[in-house]
Amino acid sequence: MNIKPLNDRVIVTRVEEEQKTAGGIIIPDTAKEKPQEGKILAVGPGKRDDNGNRIPLEVKEGNRILFSKYAGTEIKIDGKEHIFMREDDILGILE
């Protein structure tokens, strides 16, 4: 990827959800909500504290995460949708 986030920002790509419900019903694209689960593609170096020291991020490239519904800014890089967001918008890391 040719872009590196600054400070405490990360670049996330959404992880697609299943196309069917547990009962076997196929969900059309118009009825789907955007997934709130993603994979981190790039992380910034961390924000600075009052003394100018970097505070490293708790997440790293490759982590699967959950994030809030309206988190970040959606952008397109190389024709694919990604989200720029702050580490504060991340709700948790999936293990």
N, C-alpha and C positions, 0 to 999 in steps of 0.2 A: 504494500500500500504506500502511496506517495505522500501521505499526509500524517502528521504527528500532532496529536492534541496537546494543548498547553495546560499548564497548572494542574488542577484536579479534574480535568475533563477526560472522558473516555469515548471511544467510537464503538457502537454496538450494532450488530445486525440481528434482526428479529429471527426467532426460531419458529418455523411454521407449525401450527397445530394440526391435529388429525382432521381429515375431511369428513369423517363419519361420527355419529354419536354412538354411545354404547349399545343402543338398540338397533344400529345398522342404518340409520337414516343419514343420507348424504346432505351435508349443509352447503347451500349455494353460496357463491362468492359475495352476493349482495347482503346476505344475512350474517356474515362472519364479522366478528370484532377483531381488531388488530391484536396479536398476541402481546402479552406483557412479559414475555420471556425472551432472553436474547443471549448472544455469545459476544464476548468482548474481543474486538479485533486489535485495538491499540489503546494504550494508556499514556497519560501525560506524566511528567516527572513528580507531580505533587504540588500542593500550594505551600506558600511560605508562612511561617509564624511571625510573631512580632519582632523577633531578632533577625529575621532574614534567612533562617534555616529552613530547608525543605522538609515537609512532612510527607513521607511516602504514602502512596495509596494502598488500601487493603486488598484491592482487586488486582488481577494481573491478566495478561492476554490469555485467551482460551477459557476463562471462567464462564460458566453458564450462570446467568443472573435473573432475578425478578426485578422489575422496575415499575414505577407508578405509571398510571394510564396516560397522562399527558406530559410525561417527562421529556426533556430535551428538545432538540431541533432536528427535524427530519431533513436529510440532504441526500443527493444522488451522487455517487462516485462510481465511475465506469459503468453507468447504467443500472446500478443496484442501489436500493434504498438502504440507508444507514441512519443512525441516530447519534448526534453529538449530545452528551449529557454530562452533568457534574456527578461526582461520586455521591453527593448527598441525595440524588434522585434514585439511587440503587437501594432497593429494599432488602435484598439478601442474595447470598451466593448459594446456588444449588450444588449439592454434592452427590 
